[in-house]
Amino acid sequence: MTEQDRIGSRLQAVEEKLARLETLIVDLGQKLDAAAPAPAENTAAIHAWVTDYVSMRLQQLVPHTCEHVPQAEDAQGPYLEGTDVPCTDEVVHRVGRIPIPFVRTMVVQRVAQRAREERVTRVDVAFFETAATF
């Protein structure tokens, strides 16, 4: 066998291995495409998880009972932070207990929006607990 024949046979062996490798890669790509969920499903799943998580944390951070004594409401009364929606001192206290600023802002905006939609004159603890749940 000449040097030329040996090189030719080795080249053919390499080409056969590359063809098998290419087939394997195509098969693997097809399996991955079939197994991967659509981006919209991923987005919806992440949105649902974040909503559930924030709701759970709000339930933990804003308990049903509070340790301070409720005070009489002023005619003007306090307002939800950054809004013109009147609320009780208890609600101000509970909002202040939410440690993450962007979550606190998100909760206040949601409660204020619901209070405006339902035309609530003063946000109390019961309304706050239902409106703050996502």
ABEGO torsion letter per residue (X at the ends): XBAAAAAAAAAAAAAAAAAAAAAAAAAAAAAAAAABBBAAAAAAAAAAAAAAAAAAAAAAABBABBABBBBBBBAAEBBBBGBABBBBAAAAAAAAABABAAAAAAAAAAAAAAAAAAGBABBBAAAAAAAABX
